[in-house]
C-alpha cells in the first residue's frame, strides 16, 4: 500500500488482509508496511482472551493497548498493560504475547517488522501465519471507531 501522504489516520477497519496463526484467535493486520516510504510499520492486533503466541523480536516495538488487558511474558517476568497504556519491547527479546481479556492493540515497529524478521533468519515464526478475511476478526473486540 504505497502512499506518499505525510499525514494519515488509520483505524482497525483499514487492514485489507489480516493474518492468523492456525486456529488461534489472534489476528494481525498492517496498515503501514514496507511498501510505504515510512521507516516503521504500524498495524492492529486482535487477541481473544487467553490467546497467546511466542516470538523473538528482530525489531523494537511499542504496543499501544486500545481495548482490554494484555501481557508480555519475558525473561524478566511479566509486563501487563490495559487500555491507554503502552508496552515497549527491545529487539532480540524472547517473549510470549498473551491476552488476559479480549484485546485490541496498535503495534508500531522500527524497522519494518516483517523485513527485520526475515533478515534475522526467523522465517519459521512467520510461516504459521495465514491470510484471513477482515470478517474473521469480528467479535473479538468491539470496533473502537465507526
Rosetta blueprint (number, residue, H / E / L):
1 X L
2 X L
3 X L
4 X L
5 X L
6 X L
7 X L
8 X L
9 X L
10 X L
11 X L
12 X L
13 X L
14 X L
15 X L
16 X L
17 X L
18 X E
19 X E
20 X E
21 X E
22 X L
23 X L
24 X L
25 X L
26 X E
27 X E
28 X E
29 X E
30 X E
31 X E
32 X E
33 X L
34 X L
35 X L
36 X L
37 X L
38 X L
39 X L
40 X L
41 X E
42 X E
43 X E
44 X E
45 X E
46 X E
47 X E
48 X L
49 X L
50 X L
51 X L
52 X E
53 X E
54 X E
55 X E
56 X E
57 X L
58 X L
59 X L
60 X E
61 X E
62 X E
63 X E
64 X E
65 X E
66 X E
67 X E
68 X L
69 X E
70 X E
71 X E
72 X E
73 X E
74 X E
75 X L
76 X L
77 X E
78 X E
79 X E
80 X E
81 X E
82 X E
83 X L
84 X L
85 X L
86 X E
87 X E
88 X E
89 X E
90 X L
91 X L
92 X L
93 X L
94 X E
95 X E
96 X E
97 X E
98 X E
99 X E
100 X L
101 X L
102 X L
103 X E
104 X E
105 X E
106 X E
107 X E
108 X E
109 X E
110 X E
111 X L
112 X L
113 X H
114 X H
115 X H
116 X H
117 X H
118 X H
119 X H
120 X L
121 X L
122 X L
123 X H
124 X H
125 X H
126 X H
127 X H
128 X L
129 X E
130 X E
131 X E
132 X E
133 X L
134 X H
135 X H
136 X H
137 X H
138 X L
139 X L
140 X L
141 X L
142 X L
143 X L
144 X L
145 X L
146 X L
